[in-house]
């Protein structure tokens, strides 16, 4: 077995190009990846049509495993599983019922928002405010100012972000 490494940069366009490249190679047995849900969803039809098994260690879309005719696998919990646990933890362990959410505009971010909001409100919690930010956004001050203005209305600020945006965002929060 020979392993070939590719970096899709978590970019759906790059992931799609690599998927076509991999599917054109006759000796490819399986694919490990993509990392992000958005990139993985962009390749569903490509890998499905090529009948290549795909195992992602991090795609959390609840429907991922069922999309590939038995050939798509995951090594991570689904967004539904994670967000149900988060909702239970916030309400049962933390005793909090009012949340403000800030999440990235992506399939993963929207899925996390939708699943957490459903599980949390079903348990009696309330999403008092939410906002969305762009992937690769650098300035969060306008949105963070709004969150700060209403911080007496929520008990928990729930951030759904990857490392790059989260680190910038937290630093900007501290300055505010």
LINQUIZI-V532866 format. One record per run of one state. SS is the DSSP state (H for helix, E for strand, C for the rest). FROM is the first residue (numbers start at 0). TO is the last residue. If there is no record, write none. Layout:
ss=SS from=FROM to=TO
ss=SS from=FROM to=TO
This chain:
ss=C from=0 to=10
ss=H from=11 to=23
ss=C from=24 to=28
ss=E from=29 to=31
ss=C from=32 to=35
ss=H from=36 to=41
ss=C from=42 to=42
ss=H from=43 to=49
ss=C from=50 to=51
ss=E from=52 to=55
ss=C from=56 to=62
ss=H from=63 to=65
ss=C from=66 to=70
ss=E from=71 to=73
ss=C from=74 to=77
ss=H from=78 to=92
ss=C from=93 to=96
ss=E from=97 to=103
ss=C from=104 to=105
ss=H from=106 to=121
ss=C from=122 to=124
ss=E from=125 to=132
ss=C from=133 to=139
ss=H from=140 to=148
ss=C from=149 to=154
ss=E from=155 to=159
ss=C from=160 to=161
ss=H from=162 to=174
ss=C from=175 to=175
